Amino acid sequence: MNRKTLFLCLFILVKFILHYVIIAPEYDLHRDEYLHLDQGKHLAWGYLSVPPFTSWISYIILLLGNGEFWVRFFPALFGVLTLVTVWKAIESLGGGLYALLLGATAITFSVLLRMNMLYQPNSADILGWTLLYFCILHYLKTEKNKWLYIAGIVLGFSFLNKYNIVFLVAGLAPALLITGNLKIFRNKSLYIAALITLVIILPNLLWQYQNNFPVIHHMKLLAKSQLVNVNRIDFLKEQLLYFLGSIFVILAAFVSFFAYPAFRKYQAFFWSLVFTLALFTYLRAKGYYAIGLYPIFIAFGAVYLEYLCQNRLIWLRPVSILISLALFIPIFQVAFPTKSPSEIAKNSKPYQKLGLLRWEDGKDHELPQDFADMLGWKELAQKVDAEYAKISDKNHTVVLCDNYGQAGAINYYSKFKNIQAVTMNADYINWVPLDEEIKHLILVQNADDDDPERNKEKPLFKTIRRIGKVENPYAREHGTSIYVLLDAKVSINDILKSDIEENKWD
């Protein structure tokens, strides 16, 4: 094994280890992770919230035992593959050992560590962006059509992971046009590659059509409830923070496209970033949507800095790697849930200064939203289980929740593997079990519920009582109440069917 391979293996090992130590034991899985895990139990070619790729990974996790080890493993794996792709890009650009070490350090100790922390489509999304850019790099370098075909495959599977990849294409196409790469659009292989992409994504497009394009409904809801609170200036500021430790590497990449003769043929990458960022800014996108743009620039920047740091400036090589690590340390201290919730709440100023306490509702809270979304779930499941155990007729009992996090967490942590927790929220609306007549409900309601006395349900059940609530003061679910509703007087199935129709996307 040569030195380069040895160092690459070392970085891979470090990255995997980090993902198992950056989350303190006080935290559960994240709200979104439960939904994605449940999708693996209901395989389909599409979902209201995401395309199908994540559900395939969830099914594999389910086969492996559904343990938290595997939930953390796969996003870490996608992060490792992103690291390897950047490593290979550096080699393709002629980079030596220093460029490889600088690039690997910049990738490992960056926002990608945070993105790869949670089991969400984002990790595979960033990998998809990086791989697609990698294919374009090789095509511009060699003009071999096989790279267009591979790009078509990457684009197809990236689309099946997250529709966000469309914005990369939207920025890349005009960038190629204005940088003198017109012949790529005259190349029939490009259109064969596009056909390959279409074949891959066609089942999902058909699913969208058959279900009245729920992605449009989801985007409208997202724009109304979340993106409306996104400040365009904050979006641009966040781009600087994501790779703070390696910002000088990315800036060097920008310069290299115009100052380094060997990289001038790759100027389309620079303009692709400009166009995509402009589009995201206009649409008030969340800052992390654009993270996939940057890994490939770290490859270019690392190689260019290796070229600059020669002879008398060679001493800058180890210094630059140390600077990258040093700049990441203050970010590491606040970007990961390595401290208990109480510790963070007591020392919240660093988090507040960086805007990490600002939630999607536009208000500041005690913890970053992602951290608060990792609390209270085991407590909720245990309290539901305690009541569920008392109900002898479990075949006619359903747990009805207010949101997907509650339903997914109960399904994940419950000791009753056949428990049926659902909600009229997200994809669970399609999974409500109506094949048996429902006689009993365990109702989970948000803290802001406007009917704590359950006046709406009193005429429907013989017995209604409140059995507890989520007590964890730092959980986003703090105050969520649990009720048991026994012995239905009317057809609950008919009521739920009506609710499903009302809550279905238009």
Disulfide bonds with the S-S distance in Angstrom:
none
